[in-house]
Structure formats: structure tokens, C-alpha cells
Amino acid sequence: MCGFSDHLSGLREMFTEKRIYIEKGVFLMKKLLVTVLVVLSTALISSTVSVIGPWSGVEMDAFLPVLEEFKAKTGIDYTYQTYRAEDLANVLPAQFSAKKAPADVIFMWSNFITSNTQHVVDLSDVIDTDAYIPGALDNVKTSDGRVFGISYTAKVKPGFWYRKSFFESHGLKAPTTWDEFVALLEKIETIPGVKDAIASGNGVGWPLSDVTEHFLITFGGPELQKDLIEGNTTWRSYAVRNAMEKLVYLLEKGYFSEPTEWTTILEQWWNGDYGLYFMGQWITGMVDDPNDLAVFSLPGNRGMVFSIDYAFVPEYATNKAEALELVKFLSSVEGQSIQVAQGGHIATVGVDMSNYPAVDKEIAKLTEGVETLNDLDDSIGGLWQTAFWDQLKLIWVRPERLDDALMDLDEKMPK
């Protein structure tokens, strides 16, 4: 009996030791698991993607919610910096030569992206190219079909915006002929408190370029816009001069205001200092009451500039993996739905129309039956673009200098 008791006692001790050993093992495993989770969560929190884009002010405020949703979805934090494409064009070549990049994802002109593919990540197998609407990626594709950028939403430049309440209170209506358009401007000029019929926005020059292109397209046809971009016609051709003389006539009559910083004059126009304002679709996300907005194209217009925001990932991005995750999100229906819901943008992927504000749905109607076109000065780019802006600023204050301006634009066109 004594031997059996000793045997049982020995078994108890053995099992107790094993239980303690197992418990210690479980404790150590739990401790290790907690350590791993802490390390992983720290890594997720600390991972960041840096973004450079063209937007500031209210436009930036409309873009940041997209980055916030990306952060919530992936755990990847972000930084955002505003930088004009015109300035990036001077900065990036030197950065690339030093194998550096100022950000992980950079919004930039399409022609710059395709001219620097040796410094840009090939995104052909990163994004879902089939998800895009036809043609949306054409400007960031190379001849062999590789894709070096994303197409992140677009803005249409439809025509002259007005407040419905302003037109209603003064008995005005949108014109259907050129003569009606001129008569409308003359009537707006007589309204007490109105400084000029049309507000002229300025920046580095693009607001004047946008309205000028609308005249070229209306009176020269979509073909003229394409011929100018491709270098198949000259700036002193009959077609260009005929269109520009329509614009010059309005400038000489004093219907346009002096060029003023475009967001400043936007507020003045909204407050009733001006009757009309030519601006892109993004204006719908920049006013207090988008439902009070309406827009018309010049009578007879058959083409409309479809301006896309392109972005790329530099080969020298510090956080390349995070950058690729971001461009995938910006190329998704989910990412672009957030942007278009705030107004002023059209998705380049298949976002349902229910996501759009009412005023943007109305813009879609204006695009029916007209040809969508590339932006003229962005497509040509380079030093010519700056010259174009400078010459338009000259024409706005000295319209009689049209011939000199057209000659200069011809001489500076890329060969």
C-alpha cells in the first residue's frame, strides 16, 4: 500500500510540474502574441504616404476626406502639400537627376508623366485599367500600352455660370444665339451695382486660357482645338483669327472685368458684382448654394474641354508600397465616390449617378452630343504655355495687340 501511495504521490507531482510548465508556456505565448500585435499596430500607425496636389482652400478641403477614408481603411497615415504643376515642372527634373522625389504620390500634367517614364513607376499591373471609362488613361499610356499614371476624376469646362436668383430678379435668360449673348451682356452692364458683365479670373493664366479655348472651340470647331494641339495649323490662320476676333470684340466693348485672382473674383461674382463667370465644373463645390447655379455654353458650341487630374508614383518614392496602395484607392469606385459626392468632379471610373449632386447631373446633360477635348495649353505645355498665358493677359488689357500676340504664339510653338 505504501508503495502504491508513493507512486500516486509521484504522479501528482509529475502532473503538477507539467501543468505549471504548460501554464508558463501559455503565458509566454500570450506575451509573445501581445508583443507581435503591438509591433504590427505600431508599424501600421507609423506608415505614411506623402502626397503633392494642386488643390488649396476649399478644393483641398474637398480632397482631404478621400485621404481620411484611405487612412481609416488601410491604417496608412498621410501628409498633403499644395504645389502648382508649373512649379513642379521646374523642381522635379533636378530631383529625379539626384534620384529623389518630393513626395510618394504626385499630381502632375500627363505630358510630363509620359516624358519622364524612366523616373516613374509602371502602374499597368497595379491599378484596374479596365475599370476606367474609355479614353481616361490614354494620356498617361505609352505607345506599347504601359500605364504610368492614374486618372483621378475630371472636370468639365462647360461655359458661363450664373446665379439663377440673379437672372430671375433681373428678368434675364440664357442666350441661344450670338446676338442674344451680346444683348445679354449689354443688359447686365446696365444693372445697378454690377461692375462688369463677365468676371475675369486670373491665377498664373489658366482662367483666361479656359475661356479663350471656349471661343476657339465654338467658332473654329473641335477640329481647331485638336489641330492647334497637334501643330497642324498656325495661330495666324483664318480659323484662329476669326474666333479670337469674337473675343476681342467683347473685350473692346468692356464686357470683361480686369483679371483678378480667381477665387477672390469668384466671391465677388457670387455677391452680385458680376453677372457671368466662365469657370470649370469645380465651381459647384466652391459656392454656398450649388442649387442656385446654372450654366450655358456659347451658342453653337460643339466641343467641351474634359480636364483630368493625373497622378503618378516616382521611382524614388520613400514609401513606395504605401503609394501604390493609395493610387489603387484613388482609382477605385469607393475612392472617387467620396470626391464626386462633394461636387465639382466627374468620376473616371464607374461611379453611380446617385452619388452626384443635382447640379453636376445637369452638367452631364450639357456634354451630350458634344465632343470631349483635351485642354489646349496643358497639352502643349512647356515654355509655350507660359507664353500663351502672358499673351492672353496682354490681350485682356490691350485687345488691339491681337496680331502681335498671335505672331508670338506662332514663333514659340514647339517644333
Helices and strands as residue ranges (DSSP letters): H 2-46, E 48-53, H 57-74, E 77-82, H 85-97, E 105-107, H 110-115, G 117-119, G 129-131, G 138-140, E 150-157, E 159-163, H 164-169, H 178-189, E 196-199, E 201-202, H 206-230, H 238-252, E 260-261, H 262-270, E 274-279, G 281-285, G 290-292, E 293-296, E 303-312, H 320-330, H 333-340, G 353-355, H 358-366, E 371-373, H 376-380, H 382-397, G 399-401, H 402-412
